[in-house]
Amino acid sequence: MPKFGTRSLRNLDTCHIDLQVIFKEVIKHFDCTVICGHRSEQEQDRVFNEGFSKVKYPNSKHNSLPSMAADVVPYPINWDDMDRMRYFAGIVMGIASQLKEQGKITHSVRAGIDWDRDTQTNDQRFIDLPHFELI
């Protein structure tokens, strides 16, 4: 069974408890790595300047502590395999929905592949496949 490495656990530990519960369940079903939880001002402005975020500090859900967002990708990481990342996002969203229905988390989740949560992924102007945030 897959398990998180030290770096993933450290990143996940900066996240809201609901994100921790979600991804501790996800890892039981799909190997993944947590590449980012909380972001400092410098980190947020760097990813904004590099085009990986649409917002500057302090306007990202990554900027609160605990973080209300996490960037998580399938492991091993293959940035060219968009189909696998989309598949992974579906798994995460399904698990998050079940956990909320069961009362194990209190927030809903929005994925960076479907910002408006209409289940249509081809109507997005900005795709952020690793991004999952609490709403």
Secondary structure, DSSP 4 states (H G I P E B T S, - for coil): -----HHHHHHHTTB-HHHHHHHHHHTTTS-EEEEES---HHHHHHHHHTTS-S--TTSSGGGSSSBSEEEEEESS--TT-HHHHHHHHHHHHHHHHHHHHTTS-SS-EEETT-TT-SS-STT-SS--TTEEEE-
